[in-house]
Amino acid sequence: MPNFCAAPNCTRKSTQSDLAFFRFPRDPERCRIWVENCRRADLEAKTADQLNKHYRLCAKHFDPAMVCKTSPYRTVLKDTAIPTIFDLTSHLKNPHTRHRKRIKELTEDDIRRMKERRLAAEQRSSKKEEESPNTNNAEPQLSAEEKEYRDYLRSSFEILLLLGKQGIPLTVDKVSETEFKPNNFQALLDYSMNAGDAALRKRFSTMAVNTEYLSSTQLNQLLDVCENTVREEMLMEVRESRFFSLVTGELVEFSQEKYLPLFLRYVNQQNLIREELLDFLPFGDGDECGLVEQLEAQLTERWGLSMEDCRGQAHKACGTSTIKMKAVAVLLMEKYKFALHVPCSHMALNIHLANNLPFPNVQVVMETLRRITKFFETPSTQAELEKAISTHHQKNEDKATALKEACGCRWAEQHNVFDVLLDVLPPLLLCMDNVRDNDDGLFTSATVASAYSIAEILADFEFIVTVVILKNVLTFTRAFGRNLQGETLEVFSAANSLTAVLHSLNEVNDNIDVYHEFWYEEAISLASLMEIPVSIPRLFLRKQRSIDAGEVQAELYFKEYVTIPVIRGIMQEVEDMFSDTHLKALKCLSLVPAVMGHMKFNTTEENYADIYRNDLPNPDTLPAELHCWRIKWKHRGKEVRLPTTIHETLQLPDVKFFPNVNSFLKVLSTLPVLKLESGSDDTATKRLQAYLDNTPVKNWHKSLAMLHVNSHVKHDLDVMVDKYCRLYPEDEGEGEEPAEEEPVEEDAAAAN
């Protein structure tokens, strides 16, 4: 989104100029002087915060001595800068021209007050200059030693960014304990010195060859500054956009400690929907309340955001962390009612629902699926599975071909995962048996051991029954979940079809005896095909014997402990996940023109708009604006195509003339249930997964992972050097920990 200059008779905007644009200051007194000098009466009623957020002045209105270019990427104002250069007369040459920025006529009292304030401001400025004579220099004079030190830091940060971007680990494998082998960072330092980097050569050339150039503490300090500077660039965008959603990923382990990947979704100033990795949060053994407090502290105290502006949350958890993250979501919604708990667009709804069921047998199925996915990552094991499929279906080549295609890349992440798993179970068990035999010696001992443990699970009757029940119950939510990850019209249709989904699940629950009978027969038939005996879990039988209970029939056991819990658990999960507020938000997708057209422009967004009423700039004019918005698209020209997504709609040049609609769409875009714009395959989630897949586990590094995932974020080496020199003065002890910095709002916008 371009910045427009607020000065009278100035038509500059950032997209057509290389000038820097500066925000109005937050300080009320200084802001009032800026407004008086602008001579715009319409700005006098606005608060300093409103002016700071929505109005800018270009550099042409400041004395050049007041503007400092601290780096090629960053231009700032001096603390005492006041705009004094304005064109207040050119509009008089054309009196018939309409002016959006009307110039205020000054009375004698106004002139007198302005002179008094200007004189007082000059006196304060001169006093400040006397107290700190060096503060107004654009570039303070540095000694030769200081300049060399800064050059060394600059080269070090450049190498660390290269390591992060290329996914190069810090550590290397040593041939022996006695042999010194430098880490990759030091190796690149040596390479840069040999290539002619004078600053590095002067600092390290006198050191012994078999010693570490930097201690682990110094290296961690460099990495922290590098990571925090990149993060601050993204946080500036989030603060500009105001509204955001919180997304967490699956746990990652660094240095034998578990961390929770923390993403934020927001709409940036170019109206692009972004979802970026901001940090890894320590995930200890504490309770859910402690994790909520940790999340709040991270977002509010360290990052300067407001949880009141959080509009959604999604947690891509699995395994034992699922229950904890569900409790975290509930606690956050109790404190912030608009932080809606929604499914994550990166995960199929059926997998998300199954992960959230707290039943041990279901969790065994989900964990086995993850193990199967990992097992078939190598070409040799995948080839063995295809061979087993061909053997099992040798009389039906079409079936074998279809099943091989279904078991292609990442099949365990699809909406129909349980249908495919059920079809592939017999050849899957055959494959595991063949790997266990390892007649040709193709597989390692670790692969054989993994095949043995997976086969033991697959050959358990309770596992088969659980998969059959999950497949049949989740059939009712499969189309609904697929639509949620589809185009905008499909998501809108899904919101309107939830009642039918719940009705189907309720009908199954009301007739559970009939449905269970059919499903149990399906499980017995499959077990018979795989030569697996029907049995009740040994642990349950032992407990029954201990209380001297009578004999339990297998069918009744699986009905009581599998079928009924799964169907009721899925119903509860769907109702919790799609609350009335969530559905109202999704139904507001009718603001997208293509959805309007599908509804014959007979939409009623006003009925659902109250949920975000306080987020709109002019809520009182919303009904009239929505009417104009519908009329605009209803009576468009035949050659005008209706935008089909929120992203396309936000990119329209005239959407800014509908401020409420524009704000509404931006808030909706932050909901994690909606997929990112079409063609955006390079997401932060996929970049993180690529880093984890391509880097050996022992070489995973939290800071390097952050730099790798965010290698696209612009970075300024000079800013990193300044921050490092401020936090870690060279003459202080290495291990001394500095006070944590408070988040600071930048007073000036960088030149676009």
Salt bridges, closest charged atoms under 4 A:
GLU29 OE1 - ARG32 NH2 2.54
GLU36 OE2 - ARG117 NH1 1.93
ASP42 OD2 - ARG40 NH2 2.63
GLU44 OE2 - LYS104 NZ 2.76
ASP49 OD1 - ARG26 NH1 3.03
ASP79 OD2 - LYS128 NZ 3.62
ASP109 OD1 - ARG112 NH2 3.86
ASP110 OD1 - ARG113 NH2 2.55
GLU116 OE2 - ARG112 NH1 3.35
GLU148 OE2 - LYS202 NZ 2.74
ASP151 OD2 - LYS147 NZ 3.47
ASP173 OD1 - LYS698 NZ 2.98
GLU227 OE2 - ARG231 NH2 2.59
GLU227 OE2 - LYS702 NZ 3.87
GLU232 OE2 - ARG239 NH1 2.72
GLU240 OE2 - ARG23 NH2 2.03
GLU240 OE2 - ARG56 NH2 3.73
GLU275 OE1 - ARG265 NE 2.92
GLU275 OE2 - HIS346 NE2 2.47
GLU276 OE2 - ARG274 NH2 2.73
GLU276 OE1 - ARG687 NH2 3.40
GLU276 OE2 - HIS712 NE2 3.15
ASP279 OD1 - ARG231 NH2 3.24
GLU296 OE2 - LYS335 NZ 2.88
ASP309 OD1 - ARG242 NE 3.11
GLU367 OE1 - ARG370 NH2 3.05
GLU413 OE2 - ARG410 NH2 2.98
ASP419 OD1 - ARG478 NH1 2.72
ASP433 OD1 - ARG436 NH1 3.45
GLU487 OE2 - LYS675 NZ 2.92
ASP513 OD1 - LYS559 NZ 2.28
GLU522 OE2 - LYS471 NZ 3.08
GLU573 OE2 - LYS326 NZ 2.49
GLU605 OE1 - ARG630 NH1 2.67
GLU606 OE2 - ARG630 NH2 3.14
ASP615 OD2 - ARG311 NE 2.88
ASP620 OD1 - ARG613 NH2 3.40
GLU648 OE1 - ARG641 NH2 2.62
ASP654 OD2 - LYS632 NZ 2.49
ASP682 OD1 - ARG687 NH1 3.45
ASP718 OD1 - ARG154 NE 3.30
ASP722 OD1 - ARG150 NH2 2.37
GLU730 OE2 - ARG203 NH1 3.24
GLU740 OE2 - ARG302 NE 2.88
GLU741 OE2 - ARG726 NH2 2.64
GLU746 OE1 - ARG74 NH2 2.62
